[in-house]
Amino acid sequence: MVAYDEPCVVPIKRTLQKIDYQNQTCKELEEPCTKRVRPLGRVTSLANLISPVKNGAVRRFGQTLQASFRGDGRSPGVPQQKPCSKAAAPTPPKRRNSTLWSETLDVHQKGTFSTKEIKRQEAIFELSRGEQDLIEDLKLARKAYHDPMLKLSIMSEEELTAIFGDLDAYIPLHEDLLAHLAKATGQDGTVGQIGKIVVDWLPRLNAYRAYCSNQLAAKALLDQKKQDPRVQDFLQRCLESPFSRKLDLWSFLDIPRSRLVKYPLLLKEILRHTPPDHPDTASLEQAISIIQAVLADINMKKGESECQYYIDKLEYLDDRQKDPRIEQCKSLLCHGELRNKSGTKLHVFLFTEVLVLTRPVTRNDRHCFQVYRQPIPVQDLVLEDLQDGDVRMGGSFRGAFSNADKAKNIFRVRFQDSSQGQSHTLQVNDIFHKQQWLNCLRTAMLTQKDSTLPESESLSTPASNEVCTKRRSSTVSTIIHMEETDENCNCVDLKGLKIEDTSRLVYC
């Protein structure tokens, strides 16, 4: 059992008693001496007890966490040491087995295979090894994180379910693939045919739709719970323990998603080293098409879930700000933290049919986005690409008499009818991210424009289309300041700018 109330008091007190005992023992063993011996002063800080090893005390606390999981009943504290001995070095983090398939063969066996076949078997072995690692991580997430936090009442069962989802349900899924690969492995260690196995197994990965769709809400809840000192202390102890491999809890929870996107790459690698006349060739090509369709469906469901998540987080100051098109949106094209002309941080959301500017706020420990000014329907949006230095940013008194605040990487958005709302000048941190925003806004405007045109007008000549495109590309404006965000997501993440990978947008 891990103690959390005053966690450092018991270890320090025991250490003080031990040092006093060691000091007394050393005095009894010493020969009489006329020199004055300075008595050991009272230790007033844990820092005085730390060995020269970096973060030694913290790591010793973390190492005892594994013992508590085994149920030995010991409280976390400084490990027992022999009198007058040096502190033991911290246990190094656990490492993955990185053995290659060819390293499992002896010299005579290796000589019986061609170079191409060895590479094919290496790719299949990597697929199998990855499944084993995934199963171990899923079990570890339950054993080392979920169960202890539930037993110690660090989180409620409902909170843990919202964060961890149904991770246990996916373990038999991957164990089944391993079992089929084991049956297909011959006595010489090679897998003859894998195509039929993966074709039958890959559709079952649709089970991850619910888990991936819930990731955004799960991450937000986990970040909120980290504000609790007990949760933070527990997760820090786990991070310092060897079993974590220096990975935090979210890294373990995100492993299934990152594994999903690797399947097409693994299958393509196997196919690349498979001879054209091999029975697996056609099956592997079919398997690649299946997994791409599965990932597209999961990504679509995840995008809809993310869109609804942010819609639910919107807070309106005036009923006139509520646009029915927001509630009807199924896709969030891009969003990120920006700055307006006065230097205020805004979080801007570009939905399929409306652009919404918000200010991040907290209400009763709940993070939400307060709608700023009037949302701008995409069909009424005008975009202006401003040149560097055209606008002074910041709004300070000194800035009115100085060129230091002349902004770069800015653009402006406004209504076609200026009476419907004011314009917004927004700034990005560099030209690359500015171009990303401009591309998304222009594409959304073009898509919305095409959807509202009569069929006869949509069949216009290429020349007229080119003129219309040039006219549209000269519209829009906004100042955006990007910040670092999570990189393990299903959209392009560019320091806060998130661009969904959808068929209606330019792939960025």
Disulfide bonds with the S-S distance in Angstrom:
none
